[in-house]
Amino acid sequence: MDAKGKWIKIQAYKHNGELHREWSYGYCLDETDEYFIIVSVRSSVIESDGRKWRTKEPALFFLAKHKWLNVLAMMKKDGVGFYVNLASPTVYDGKYLKYIDYDLDVKMSSSGSVKLLDVNEFKRHSNEQHYGDEVKQILSTQLEEIYKMIKSKSYPFRPDEILNTFKNFKKEIYSR
């Protein structure tokens, strides 16, 4: 199923199968062999506890098809910031893009500082939801790869490319 050019909702689940978070429709700008690339502008988000909120800035969401990560590139006033979720590969069922969120996140500010987030949440859920040694090893390996991708500015960690992609999207939308 081709997702490109469609408005699609994104759902994040937890390892135990419970819905964790759902985003309102985002536009699938592109679908490559590696990623679903979604444009998100002021998306509404519903948490599993019913809490609702809106994203603050426009973003490109890179949902990996084969890697255990997804990357949110946020257009901030001072540049592009990145938020990386360690998560299962994303699948598209024709209606939703879905993945399992494994708690650990890496945040990279527009100035380039990098921080690992939610380690305690990962430890707690790892025990409560029985992640298993195989999942933990995959996540550990993926975390190392994320740091290497950031350091080498591997796609999608290229702020200039992100800004150009978003600028071209705005031109296309406003020219219709």
Beta strands, then each sheet from edge to edge (+ up, - down):
strand 1: 7-13
strand 2: 19-31
strand 3: 35-40
strand 4: 44-47
strand 5: 52-54
strand 6: 59-64
strand 7: 69-76
strand 8: 79-87
strand 9: 91-92
strand 10: 96-108
strand 11: 114-117
sheet 1: 5+ 4- 2+ 1- 10- 8+ 7- 6+ 3-
sheet 2: 5+ 4- 2+ 1- 10- 9+
sheet 3: 5+ 4- 2+ 1- 10- 11+
end
